[in-house]
Amino acid sequence: SIRTWCGMRLLQPCRGSQLLRSFSRNRIQFSLPALGARHFSQKPSELSEKVAETLPTPDSPAKPRLEPVDTTTFMDMQQEDRFVERRIEDHVKEHGEQIPEAQDFQEAAQRLAEAPSAPVPLRLRDPNAVAEQQKDVIIRSRTTTGQVLWPATKEDIEILSQSDQLYPRPFQVEGSVIIRLVRLSDPVTSPVGRMVRNRQYGIRGNEKWQLLATGFVCMLMVFSLGAWQLRRMKWKRDLIEMRRERLAMPRLQVSGSPFPWKDQVPDYVYRVVEVRGVFDHDQEMHVGPRPGSDETGETTPGVLVVTPLRLEDGSTVLVNRGHLPSYRLDRATRKEVPTWVRVRGVLEEGEIPNLVGKYARLKNRPDKKQYLYLLADELAENANARNHEECAQALVTAIDVLYEDDFKAGYRRQLPFTMKHKEDYLLFWADEHTHFNYAMQWFGMGTLFMVMTFYKFVEVYRWRF
């Protein structure tokens, strides 16, 4: 069948000569969805040559006048009934209520029962069909106004089957007449809707294979992120188990150099060690700024305080004493005198930067005693340590500090530092369960990419213009 569309105007069906006159005044778009051809635009002069042989001659007999097709539906009847009911309601408001007869109620109820709740497809008999047998015309929707459907002749199909260009966009044919072959079984009935539908990516040339390749690459990328999170989950689980095992081992007693972890720090990290010595407060170093918490749990700004501890044999080990609030940075607010202390802590290599932190972060400046990161090798440059090589390999993060003078006096002084606990080494913002949840999210997104890609590929692969 052929459908024409011109803005919001309903074109009356016409014969060949009338079609040609309308063609000469409008730009005409042709397309052949029925035969799988592409779409094109032709000038009226080119079309006149193709349809000249089909035009009637002056000697040809006069053809009967075209009769209009009745397109009245049950929805029209229902709208008319509703219009009458509104008129009656207005009349009642103005002149008072009059009791109708029971027969009127029955007739109105019967009409409402016969009218469907939604418009249904209407099948009509077209009296203008040019064929020995009349053909049915189907009007699927009354919302697509400005178009007429009638059966196509053999000459129409031959002309429209030579389409070789794409569908134009709606704004490119504004105010024009569109004539196109369509399937009556195709749910797309509006020419504008057909243009928009057939302009989408993936239905021309190799676009469907490009669509499939792009979706496949995106799917692989998302799946790779899920696999990366699974590897992170395994690494985090092994790290937590390793820390738990080493924190539970007997603590190491260190009295002097050489240290047990010399040249084999990875085998001793996260072991609990105990050292005895005297803090060198003149060489105190601040790492930060860092957020911390006070006794009430409130977040306070401050720094990490690293102080060299001189052992009995003169060797040095770096001790991270904990977080110090910014209002206690002045040494006058926390007077400390050199005395023997016992420090119990966890052996660490410091803050190990990742790839981004290694190349894109701000650097420590040991020459000016400015430190942003807790790195043992850089902190050791200002420790004045006799055993510099050992001191630069690892440091001890204190979890408990006992002053021997306090032990002899029977009391324990309050320190301004907030020290870590052993349990803190087993807590992570993203533990193994968090990584597993992230992996499932990535795998879900990858599956969604895969389903959408294959659905779209099958849709455009089976596309019919």
PyMOL commands that set and color helices and strands:
alter all, ss='L'
color gray80, all
select helices_A, chain A and resi 16-25+44-54+74-95+102-114+154-160+170-173+191-198+207-247+265-267+281-283+326-328+331-333+355-359+366-368+376-382+388-391+404-409+422-426+432-461
alter helices_A, ss='H'
color red, helices_A
select strands_A, chain A and resi 2-5+28-30+40-42+122-125+136-139+147-150+177-181+252-254+272-279+285-293+299-311+316-325+340-348+395-403
alter strands_A, ss='S'
color yellow, strands_A
deselect
rebuild
show_as cartoon
